[in-house]
Amino acid sequence: MNVATGSVKSPAQKSPAQKAGALSAGGALRIAVITETWPPEVNGVAMSIARVVEGLLERQHDVQLIRPRQRTATVQAQALLEHPGLEEILSPSLPIPGYSSLRMGLAFGLGLKRRWLQEPPDVVHLATEGPLGWWGLQVARSLGLPVSSDFRTNFHAYSLHYGLAWLHKPIARYLCHFHNQTLLTMVPTDGLRQQLHERGFRNVEVVARGVDTVQFHPDRRSLALRDAWGVPDPSAPVVACVGRLAAEKNLGLLLDAFAAIRAVRADAKLLLVGDGPLRGELLASCPDAIFAGQRTGVDLAAHYASADLFLFPSLTETFGNVTSEAMASGLPVLAFNYAGAAQLIRHTQTGHLVPFGDATGFVQAAAELAAQPEACRAVGARARCAVQAMGWDGIVSQFEARLQGLRSDRPGALHQANRWVSDAAMGR
């Protein structure tokens, strides 16, 4: 079946008994989720929105997933897409410059509006603010459908790292305008909620992030993997960083911190998991580092657990899923005191925090941690305990409750939609 230039996989029809089996007190919802990124793309947004969609389907809600067309899909992602409660609409897409594996979704004519007119969702959720998200927002508003959104990426902050500082304020204004057209914007931490409130964002609420504590586990530690890295000595520290190899991740500070660690522990090894435009530059600066590339699933979990210390120098996160993944893997984490790290880490007890932007303090703390391997292991063990209650089921419950609160007044939405059709027929 085709919708405009997008292609659609329609879900199998559920029986009344299945509909009645929704776990939420408010009953089953029809939820349209619009996202510019989806697995197998490797980033925090794709991972977390896929986990939320999976949880909604498990709770017997119907999900209409609207996303850019991709070239490939992993077995796990494909299995989710074949769920009987999911309908998929694929938009045209273009590659994002500098990130060949990522694609930007494009609007696709009037097809989505006609489809929502025929069968409007109860609520529309926008995971991203790109062209596809903007188009979905305008269509939903024209039909009177309730819309929620996520604030997941500090795009305005990214501009400062690409010689585009002049775009910082325009992008920040766009993001505020975008989210203020929705009834609710979800953020992962109270600190971010307060920041957005001060910048003029309205109706911002906290919905936390989860972590898979079964997949990310200290038992994934692999001596064979460490041998493959050239680190057969179990006492030699492997210092890990996971994420895009890109300017916004502040990786110059990572190299400075690792140099300080090497001054304390000459046998230390740097592990970089991820890929991106700075790979060549980093390889030239640190040829002895382990460049593992992008990793997913149990393989990624083994890379975390086989390290000994996790450094996270980024200053542009809204949360930083890698923080909770590293903690679940039993690693002591060094990060700046903001975003997810500020929420999850008790300084010196379950990790180590330095003031936001304090590069000198970050480097000094990295060297001090490397000099205390036994204390680091104890911190890592406590970090694992601290995140064990952060399973995704509870997070989906929070998300579900917010959407239930925005359930559409269907007659009102249809009245406004019918008026749009009448105006279109009359050429108005």
Legacy VTK file of the C-alpha trace (Angstrom):
# vtk DataFile Version 3.0
C-alpha trace
ASCII
DATASET POLYDATA
POINTS 428 float
0.000 0.000 0.000
1.333 3.505 -0.787
0.784 6.780 1.004
1.928 9.606 -1.274
5.609 8.849 -1.922
5.932 6.872 1.294
5.406 3.127 1.544
3.272 1.538 4.231
3.090 -1.782 6.065
-0.347 -2.082 7.619
-0.738 -3.875 10.950
-2.796 -6.973 11.484
-6.162 -6.231 13.093
-6.415 -6.922 16.822
-9.353 -8.688 18.391
-11.505 -6.874 20.987
-9.956 -9.098 23.628
-6.475 -7.967 22.607
-7.551 -4.344 22.686
-8.965 -4.859 26.154
-5.630 -6.292 27.221
-3.866 -2.941 27.190
-1.956 -2.599 30.430
-2.812 1.057 30.928
-5.893 2.060 32.893
-6.855 4.439 30.077
-7.128 1.696 27.447
-5.289 1.178 24.182
-4.111 4.164 22.155
-3.402 4.727 18.484
-0.063 6.534 18.579
1.721 8.082 15.609
5.467 8.306 16.275
7.587 10.428 13.946
11.350 10.040 14.130
14.206 10.995 11.807
16.364 8.133 13.101
15.790 4.441 13.768
17.906 1.295 14.179
20.201 0.118 12.662
21.404 3.719 12.932
23.562 3.830 16.060
22.772 6.766 18.327
20.965 7.418 21.585
17.805 8.764 19.950
17.337 5.731 17.682
18.001 3.304 20.516
15.754 4.934 23.091
12.760 5.644 20.816
12.904 2.037 19.569
12.758 0.797 23.174
9.757 3.046 23.870
7.944 1.846 20.723
8.673 -1.761 21.680
7.249 -1.143 25.152
4.107 0.510 23.780
3.483 -2.456 21.478
3.919 -4.871 24.383
1.190 -2.915 26.184
-1.201 -3.519 23.267
-1.142 0.016 21.882
-1.150 0.501 18.104
1.847 2.423 16.799
2.102 4.126 13.426
5.839 4.641 12.880
6.745 7.387 10.402
10.432 7.526 9.576
12.914 7.986 6.703
13.519 5.093 4.334
16.764 3.269 5.154
18.985 0.980 3.140
19.236 -1.852 5.654
17.755 -3.138 8.889
19.165 -5.366 11.604
17.436 -8.641 12.432
16.326 -7.203 15.790
14.969 -3.997 14.217
13.196 -5.952 11.499
11.526 -8.204 14.080
10.105 -5.148 15.829
8.835 -3.739 12.539
6.941 -6.996 11.891
4.940 -6.681 15.123
1.191 -6.956 14.346
0.433 -3.722 16.182
2.821 -1.601 14.148
2.150 0.238 10.893
5.159 1.693 9.138
5.216 4.697 6.814
8.528 5.401 5.098
9.270 8.905 3.841
11.765 9.879 1.134
15.186 10.597 2.621
18.565 12.153 1.912
21.962 11.339 3.475
23.178 13.756 6.149
26.524 15.365 5.178
29.350 13.968 7.290
27.208 11.035 8.485
26.737 8.714 5.528
24.927 6.119 7.664
22.242 8.623 8.732
19.404 9.884 6.548
17.204 12.949 6.831
13.461 12.458 6.330
11.480 14.662 3.933
7.822 15.664 3.829
5.745 13.691 1.332
2.783 15.655 0.063
-0.784 15.393 1.321
-0.823 11.626 1.856
-0.271 11.775 5.613
-3.018 14.361 6.083
-5.500 12.284 4.086
-4.567 9.143 6.043
-4.983 10.849 9.403
-8.275 12.288 8.222
-9.557 8.775 7.511
-8.207 7.284 10.741
-6.750 9.902 13.091
-4.349 8.772 15.808
-5.202 9.522 19.429
-1.912 11.358 19.823
1.097 12.255 17.642
4.555 12.037 19.213
7.530 13.805 17.611
10.881 12.288 18.583
12.949 14.678 16.430
12.698 18.229 15.108
13.953 17.763 11.534
12.023 18.310 8.270
9.906 15.191 8.765
9.079 16.150 12.353
8.136 19.687 11.268
5.845 18.348 8.553
4.148 15.963 10.959
3.666 18.803 13.440
1.940 20.989 10.849
-0.330 18.164 9.658
-1.305 17.217 13.210
-2.082 20.818 14.168
-4.177 21.338 11.032
-6.316 18.348 12.047
-6.591 19.314 15.698
-4.652 16.267 16.894
-2.823 16.449 20.236
0.954 16.469 19.819
3.777 15.664 22.238
7.503 15.893 21.588
10.923 14.908 22.881
13.858 17.271 23.357
16.686 14.813 22.757
19.534 16.692 21.043
21.210 20.062 21.664
21.463 20.943 17.974
22.029 24.624 18.764
25.108 23.678 20.840
26.458 21.539 17.983
26.753 24.636 15.768
29.530 25.968 18.005
31.711 22.963 17.103
31.415 23.272 13.318
32.387 26.900 12.712
28.711 27.883 12.578
28.398 29.911 15.769
26.189 32.404 13.936
23.531 29.662 13.720
23.408 29.077 17.471
20.674 31.599 18.229
18.520 30.892 15.123
18.581 27.144 15.848
17.744 27.750 19.515
14.801 29.944 18.477
13.591 27.305 16.016
13.699 24.571 18.657
11.736 26.713 21.106
9.157 27.583 18.429
8.873 23.925 17.386
8.325 22.529 20.866
5.994 25.314 21.991
3.577 24.243 19.255
3.184 20.897 21.046
1.109 20.291 24.169
3.974 18.606 26.005
7.752 18.362 25.624
9.461 15.464 27.402
13.037 15.764 28.678
15.147 13.192 30.564
16.350 15.299 33.513
15.062 18.048 35.778
18.176 20.098 35.071
17.331 20.188 31.367
13.705 20.997 32.197
14.835 24.050 34.147
17.194 25.166 31.367
14.478 24.972 28.737
12.003 26.774 31.001
14.479 29.650 31.349
14.777 29.780 27.542
11.029 30.139 27.062
9.933 26.543 26.537
6.443 25.763 27.845
4.829 22.536 29.128
8.117 20.685 29.734
7.967 17.505 31.839
10.576 14.953 32.888
10.372 11.396 31.542
13.542 9.540 32.505
15.657 7.236 30.331
16.136 3.549 30.941
18.986 1.104 30.549
18.990 -2.606 29.721
20.663 -4.044 32.813
20.472 -7.562 31.399
22.388 -6.706 28.239
24.812 -4.316 29.944
26.323 -6.378 32.729
29.775 -6.883 34.299
29.574 -10.582 33.420
30.065 -9.626 29.744
33.753 -9.006 30.502
35.838 -10.987 28.021
39.504 -11.893 28.455
39.527 -13.081 24.842
38.412 -9.631 23.697
41.121 -7.972 25.778
43.665 -10.337 24.217
42.440 -9.234 20.785
43.017 -5.627 21.853
46.598 -6.486 22.782
45.908 -6.219 26.532
46.521 -9.723 27.930
47.475 -8.373 31.377
44.213 -8.228 33.406
45.698 -5.464 35.576
46.437 -3.144 32.642
43.724 -0.435 32.549
41.582 -0.065 29.420
40.064 3.421 29.284
36.874 3.499 27.213
34.816 6.150 25.476
31.688 5.240 23.479
29.952 7.552 21.014
30.243 9.419 17.742
33.772 10.419 16.797
32.701 13.994 16.150
33.583 17.521 17.227
30.589 17.957 19.529
31.849 15.084 21.731
34.867 17.126 22.956
37.321 14.362 22.127
40.369 16.611 22.304
39.836 16.649 26.069
39.596 12.846 26.025
43.079 12.653 24.495
44.443 15.111 27.051
42.942 13.055 29.882
44.347 9.836 28.466
47.816 11.412 28.183
47.593 12.224 31.904
46.563 8.633 32.618
49.530 7.355 30.613
51.830 9.437 32.798
50.512 7.463 35.782
49.973 4.087 34.085
52.221 3.563 31.077
50.410 0.287 30.305
47.001 1.997 29.871
45.139 1.499 26.594
42.495 3.780 25.043
39.356 2.162 23.581
37.144 4.180 21.215
33.815 2.576 20.289
31.971 4.418 17.542
32.652 6.084 14.235
32.418 9.518 12.709
34.185 12.312 10.832
37.042 12.651 13.355
38.212 9.044 13.086
41.166 9.860 10.808
42.300 12.784 12.937
42.070 10.748 16.131
43.949 7.854 14.568
46.764 10.208 13.604
46.861 11.714 17.111
46.627 8.414 18.977
47.722 5.535 16.695
48.016 3.117 19.629
44.334 3.431 20.529
41.835 0.648 19.838
39.355 1.861 17.215
36.532 -0.648 17.568
34.061 1.077 15.221
30.314 0.905 15.770
29.140 -1.953 17.976
25.651 -3.027 18.984
23.858 -5.526 21.219
25.831 -8.048 23.233
28.992 -7.147 21.296
28.740 -3.543 22.507
28.039 -4.761 26.046
31.210 -6.886 25.964
33.254 -3.850 24.919
31.958 -1.859 27.881
32.449 -4.634 30.427
35.945 -5.489 29.189
37.176 -1.964 29.969
38.178 -0.616 33.398
37.359 3.112 33.342
34.895 5.184 31.312
35.614 8.792 30.356
32.793 10.968 29.011
34.086 14.458 28.111
31.037 15.629 26.116
29.463 19.004 26.952
26.505 18.842 24.533
24.314 16.034 25.887
20.653 16.120 26.840
21.196 12.868 28.751
24.036 10.655 27.523
22.791 7.059 27.394
26.385 5.827 27.467
26.648 6.966 31.085
23.985 4.550 32.313
25.232 1.782 29.985
28.763 2.094 31.390
27.460 2.115 34.970
25.317 -0.969 34.312
28.471 -2.639 32.971
30.241 -2.050 36.266
32.523 0.787 35.136
33.492 3.865 37.141
32.464 6.889 35.051
34.163 10.272 34.938
31.904 12.973 33.468
30.917 16.600 33.804
28.279 17.429 36.390
25.251 17.886 34.134
22.705 15.910 32.066
22.366 12.212 32.867
25.630 12.052 34.807
24.398 14.660 37.313
21.194 12.683 37.771
22.757 9.231 38.098
26.156 9.669 39.747
26.862 10.285 43.439
30.303 11.838 43.365
33.051 9.455 44.593
30.417 6.829 45.449
28.985 5.673 42.091
31.225 7.689 39.773
33.169 10.936 39.581
31.895 14.371 38.561
33.740 17.573 37.749
32.171 21.030 37.314
30.698 21.692 33.883
33.424 22.851 31.493
36.319 22.377 33.941
38.781 20.770 31.516
41.723 20.985 33.934
39.696 19.277 36.652
38.633 16.549 34.209
42.227 15.746 33.243
43.382 15.776 36.877
40.524 13.506 37.976
41.301 11.030 35.185
44.907 10.693 36.360
43.839 10.297 40.001
41.372 7.553 39.108
43.963 5.641 37.088
46.243 5.648 40.114
43.583 3.960 42.295
42.527 0.745 40.509
41.017 -0.962 43.556
38.965 2.114 44.514
37.814 2.330 40.885
36.568 -1.250 40.948
34.585 -0.546 44.118
33.009 2.539 42.513
32.119 0.484 39.446
30.388 -2.150 41.572
28.329 0.517 43.332
27.515 2.125 39.982
26.029 -1.158 38.791
23.793 -1.316 41.870
22.702 2.310 41.410
21.176 1.741 37.961
19.644 -1.698 38.431
16.180 -0.220 38.991
16.265 1.785 35.729
14.635 -0.848 33.511
12.770 0.314 30.416
9.389 -0.984 31.599
9.078 1.769 34.189
10.176 4.397 31.663
7.555 3.256 29.158
4.950 3.514 31.932
5.884 7.173 32.438
5.741 7.832 28.701
2.418 6.013 28.355
0.879 8.007 31.207
1.802 11.298 29.516
0.194 10.184 26.238
-2.938 9.005 28.029
-3.255 12.513 29.406
-3.237 13.907 25.865
-5.791 11.456 24.451
-7.557 13.078 21.528
-11.080 14.473 21.625
-11.797 12.515 18.457
-15.057 14.281 17.438
-13.349 17.678 17.726
-10.372 16.484 15.695
-12.627 15.053 12.987
-14.680 18.252 12.848
-11.541 20.298 12.174
-10.286 17.728 9.651
-13.586 17.748 7.756
-13.411 21.526 7.603
-9.916 21.242 6.018
-11.264 18.861 3.359
-14.180 21.181 2.623
-11.883 24.179 2.295
-9.537 22.241 0.027
-12.430 21.212 -2.230
-13.565 24.831 -2.469
-10.043 25.980 -3.290
-9.730 28.038 -0.095
LINES 1 429
428 0 1 2 3 4 5 6 7 8 9 10 11 12 13 14 15 16 17 18 19 20 21 22 23 24 25 26 27 28 29 30 31 32 33 34 35 36 37 38 39 40 41 42 43 44 45 46 47 48 49 50 51 52 53 54 55 56 57 58 59 60 61 62 63 64 65 66 67 68 69 70 71 72 73 74 75 76 77 78 79 80 81 82 83 84 85 86 87 88 89 90 91 92 93 94 95 96 97 98 99 100 101 102 103 104 105 106 107 108 109 110 111 112 113 114 115 116 117 118 119 120 121 122 123 124 125 126 127 128 129 130 131 132 133 134 135 136 137 138 139 140 141 142 143 144 145 146 147 148 149 150 151 152 153 154 155 156 157 158 159 160 161 162 163 164 165 166 167 168 169 170 171 172 173 174 175 176 177 178 179 180 181 182 183 184 185 186 187 188 189 190 191 192 193 194 195 196 197 198 199 200 201 202 203 204 205 206 207 208 209 210 211 212 213 214 215 216 217 218 219 220 221 222 223 224 225 226 227 228 229 230 231 232 233 234 235 236 237 238 239 240 241 242 243 244 245 246 247 248 249 250 251 252 253 254 255 256 257 258 259 260 261 262 263 264 265 266 267 268 269 270 271 272 273 274 275 276 277 278 279 280 281 282 283 284 285 286 287 288 289 290 291 292 293 294 295 296 297 298 299 300 301 302 303 304 305 306 307 308 309 310 311 312 313 314 315 316 317 318 319 320 321 322 323 324 325 326 327 328 329 330 331 332 333 334 335 336 337 338 339 340 341 342 343 344 345 346 347 348 349 350 351 352 353 354 355 356 357 358 359 360 361 362 363 364 365 366 367 368 369 370 371 372 373 374 375 376 377 378 379 380 381 382 383 384 385 386 387 388 389 390 391 392 393 394 395 396 397 398 399 400 401 402 403 404 405 406 407 408 409 410 411 412 413 414 415 416 417 418 419 420 421 422 423 424 425 426 427
